[in-house]
Amino acid sequence: MAGIIKPLSIFLIAAVLAMAVAPRSEAAITCGTVVSDLDSCLSYLTNKGPLGSCCSGVKGLYGAAKTTQDRQSVCNCLKSLADSYTDVDLSKAAGLPGQCGVNIPYKISPSTDCSTVH
């Protein structure tokens, strides 16, 4: 019996240490998810097409962002995308949630401070 307790104790200590150094919680929504959900919005945001099916992606993304980490992840991705696409109409990007009937607590802009999103 004593031969089993020592390996079991070492295993439990290792498990506790692994949990202690693991990231607390990561957003379930990745930037790839954001890009995929909003892909149909690109022609509208670059003044090359209508709004079309864009709102279904916006609403789906909005509904999926349940936690603060999710919302901050989406915000950071949108901020990065708004900054990296030079041909995106930033006023259309900022107005997109309203166009689609969702209310997000920040402006889609390269200057948004996503750490304040809750």
Number of C-alpha atoms within 10 A of each C-alpha: 5 6 7 8 10 11 11 11 11 11 12 12 12 12 11 11 11 11 11 10 8 8 8 7 8 12 15 16 20 14 17 10 14 21 17 12 18 20 14 20 22 20 15 18 22 17 13 9 12 14 17 11 12 21 21 15 19 23 17 13 20 18 10 13 17 13 14 15 18 22 24 20 23 24 26 21 21 23 19 17 18 20 15 11 13 10 12 18 15 18 12 16 21 16 12 22 18 13 15 15 11 14 12 13 11 14 19 25 19 16 11 16 14 19 13 10 17 12
